Amino acid sequence: MRVPLTRVLAQTPGIAVSTVVTAALAASLPGPLGWVVFLGVLSLALVLLAGAGEPAALRGLFGARALTPAEATALAPAIVLLCQRGLGPPLVCLYLWPGVRTVSAAGAGRRSVLVSAELVSQVRLGRLPPDQAAAVIAHAAGLVRVGALRSELGMQLWTIPWRLLRALARGVGAAGGRLPLVALMWRARFVVGLIALGQGVSAGQVEAVVAGALSAAVVGLSYLVPRWEKAWAAGLQALGDKQVARAGLAPALADFLLRQSRSAATFERVHALELAHASLQPPSPPVRSTRH
């Protein structure tokens, strides 16, 4: 599967920042220990990119585990539907994703689908019909089957520093955002970037120019990275919806989405699902007129 440009743009900043941070931490450790750690993490990431060690990676990165017999029994009607559509075991392996309080499923790696504990709970309580549960899982399984997430686990491991830094930045931003002056400075951060670049150029020194350019680049990326990530997420959503439609589960997914939200974006997505479903239906035979 060819790597889309939106994915490259969305993931490159995280890879670059994580590589720099990991290398800096490795260099700060005594002797060769740091580089042993660096190469060890890199080797693990490459192993995951090659498709090995998925169950262990799911446990370590997501806290996921295999379904218990009771959970598998509760999901049995949905799993049967998935198997009939070629999106269930053994082609994909289902794991429970504990701690997730939304009805959701996510693909990871080459064969794995994480099913939220809330989805299993809603099925057990009879609040989520089997066809809708199957449709939610099919969206994730479809992405796995077409290879859209084959590098996901390796990326999750390697970009831990990037995600930790972003979580810290969001926490600081949420705290500082309550202050009017801080919120105003964040909204007008492009001015800060232009000032930093201008000061670096006016100083005439290479170090100052580089520092100003880096500051301006960071500010620019603060605008661009969220857009790139949103575009990649939208592309994955559309691709997953297409796989759901091909599996004949588009009406069930549409019903599930409308149960969750009545927003304009939801209606747009449901409309696209209906069109995809209709396009895959066999044409109706022509009606012949009869003369009396």
BELHU-V214321 format. One record per residue. N is the residue number from 0. RES is the residue in one small letter. SS is DSSP state (helix for helix, strand for strand, loop for the rest). Layout:
BEGIN
{{N & RES & SS} {N & RES & SS}}
END
This chain:
BEGIN
{{0 & m & loop} {1 & r & loop} {2 & v & loop} {3 & p & loop} {4 & l & helix} {5 & t & helix} {6 & r & helix} {7 & v & helix} {8 & l & helix} {9 & a & helix} {10 & q & helix} {11 & t & helix} {12 & p & helix} {13 & g & helix} {14 & i & helix} {15 & a & helix} {16 & v & helix} {17 & s & helix} {18 & t & helix} {19 & v & helix} {20 & v & helix} {21 & t & helix} {22 & a & helix} {23 & a & helix} {24 & l & helix} {25 & a & helix} {26 & a & helix} {27 & s & helix} {28 & l & loop} {29 & p & loop} {30 & g & loop} {31 & p & loop} {32 & l & helix} {33 & g & helix} {34 & w & helix} {35 & v & helix} {36 & v & helix} {37 & f & helix} {38 & l & helix} {39 & g & helix} {40 & v & helix} {41 & l & helix} {42 & s & helix} {43 & l & helix} {44 & a & helix} {45 & l & helix} {46 & v & helix} {47 & l & helix} {48 & l & helix} {49 & a & loop} {50 & g & loop} {51 & a & loop} {52 & g & loop} {53 & e & helix} {54 & p & helix} {55 & a & helix} {56 & a & helix} {57 & l & helix} {58 & r & helix} {59 & g & helix} {60 & l & helix} {61 & f & helix} {62 & g & loop} {63 & a & loop} {64 & r & strand} {65 & a & strand} {66 & l & loop} {67 & t & loop} {68 & p & helix} {69 & a & helix} {70 & e & helix} {71 & a & helix} {72 & t & helix} {73 & a & helix} {74 & l & loop} {75 & a & helix} {76 & p & helix} {77 & a & helix} {78 & i & helix} {79 & v & helix} {80 & l & helix} {81 & l & helix} {82 & c & helix} {83 & q & helix} {84 & r & loop} {85 & g & loop} {86 & l & loop} {87 & g & loop} {88 & p & loop} {89 & p & loop} {90 & l & loop} {91 & v & loop} {92 & c & strand} {93 & l & strand} {94 & y & strand} {95 & l & strand} {96 & w & strand} {97 & p & loop} {98 & g & loop} {99 & v & loop} {100 & r & loop} {101 & t & loop} {102 & v & loop} {103 & s & loop} {104 & a & strand} {105 & a & strand} {106 & g & strand} {107 & a & strand} {108 & g & loop} {109 & r & loop} {110 & r & loop} {111 & s & strand} {112 & v & strand} {113 & l & strand} {114 & v & strand} {115 & s & strand} {116 & a & helix} {117 & e & helix} {118 & l & helix} {119 & v & helix} {120 & s & helix} {121 & q & helix} {122 & v & helix} {123 & r & helix} {124 & l & loop} {125 & g & loop} {126 & r & loop} {127 & l & loop} {128 & p & loop} {129 & p & helix} {130 & d & helix} {131 & q & helix} {132 & a & helix} {133 & a & helix} {134 & a & helix} {135 & v & helix} {136 & i & helix} {137 & a & helix} {138 & h & helix} {139 & a & helix} {140 & a & helix} {141 & g & helix} {142 & l & helix} {143 & v & helix} {144 & r & helix} {145 & v & loop} {146 & g & loop} {147 & a & loop} {148 & l & loop} {149 & r & loop} {150 & s & loop} {151 & e & helix} {152 & l & helix} {153 & g & helix} {154 & m & helix} {155 & q & helix} {156 & l & helix} {157 & w & helix} {158 & t & loop} {159 & i & helix} {160 & p & helix} {161 & w & helix} {162 & r & helix} {163 & l & helix} {164 & l & helix} {165 & r & helix} {166 & a & helix} {167 & l & helix} {168 & a & helix} {169 & r & helix} {170 & g & helix} {171 & v & helix} {172 & g & helix} {173 & a & helix} {174 & a & helix} {175 & g & helix} {176 & g & loop} {177 & r & loop} {178 & l & loop} {179 & p & helix} {180 & l & helix} {181 & v & helix} {182 & a & helix} {183 & l & helix} {184 & m & helix} {185 & w & helix} {186 & r & helix} {187 & a & loop} {188 & r & helix} {189 & f & helix} {190 & v & helix} {191 & v & helix} {192 & g & helix} {193 & l & helix} {194 & i & helix} {195 & a & helix} {196 & l & helix} {197 & g & helix} {198 & q & helix} {199 & g & helix} {200 & v & helix} {201 & s & helix} {202 & a & helix} {203 & g & loop} {204 & q & loop} {205 & v & helix} {206 & e & helix} {207 & a & helix} {208 & v & helix} {209 & v & helix} {210 & a & helix} {211 & g & helix} {212 & a & helix} {213 & l & helix} {214 & s & helix} {215 & a & helix} {216 & a & helix} {217 & v & helix} {218 & v & helix} {219 & g & helix} {220 & l & helix} {221 & s & helix} {222 & y & helix} {223 & l & helix} {224 & v & helix} {225 & p & helix} {226 & r & helix} {227 & w & helix} {228 & e & helix} {229 & k & helix} {230 & a & helix} {231 & w & helix} {232 & a & helix} {233 & a & helix} {234 & g & helix} {235 & l & helix} {236 & q & helix} {237 & a & helix} {238 & l & helix} {239 & g & helix} {240 & d & helix} {241 & k & helix} {242 & q & helix} {243 & v & helix} {244 & a & helix} {245 & r & helix} {246 & a & loop} {247 & g & loop} {248 & l & loop} {249 & a & helix} {250 & p & helix} {251 & a & helix} {252 & l & helix} {253 & a & helix} {254 & d & helix} {255 & f & helix} {256 & l & helix} {257 & l & helix} {258 & r & helix} {259 & q & helix} {260 & s & loop} {261 & r & loop} {262 & s & loop} {263 & a & helix} {264 & a & helix} {265 & t & helix} {266 & f & helix} {267 & e & helix} {268 & r & helix} {269 & v & helix} {270 & h & helix} {271 & a & helix} {272 & l & helix} {273 & e & helix} {274 & l & helix} {275 & a & helix} {276 & h & helix} {277 & a & helix} {278 & s & helix} {279 & l & loop} {280 & q & loop} {281 & p & loop} {282 & p & loop} {283 & s & loop} {284 & p & loop} {285 & p & loop} {286 & v & loop} {287 & r & loop} {288 & s & loop} {289 & t & loop} {290 & r & loop} {291 & h & loop}}
END
